[in-house]
């Protein structure tokens, strides 16, 4: 996590294979949502590719494509960046009022253990 980002809380629903982690960064909420691999999730994620930037996350055995979108419908026009990707048949979403460059740095530094 970036310097200054603090863990706030987590909600886990093991039956639904769902977890939501909440962090605070520069007085704003940042969320990491993970949906489990009980079913094939590749069809459930269909970002509007014409409006999404693709960020490539390097792994030891390849790379993952994350779709990064900008949403200006936040509170008082606040811009929220949302990244979505699939790894090991789990769907991930990272969102918050971070700067675009900051969310890309987080995506590039994420590590996975299975």
Protein Blocks (a to p, Z undefined) as FASTA:
>chain_A
ZZhiacfbdcddfklopadddddeehiacddddddfkbccklmpccdfklpccdddddfk
bccdddddddfkbghhiacddddddeehiacddddjddfklmmmmmmmpccdZZ
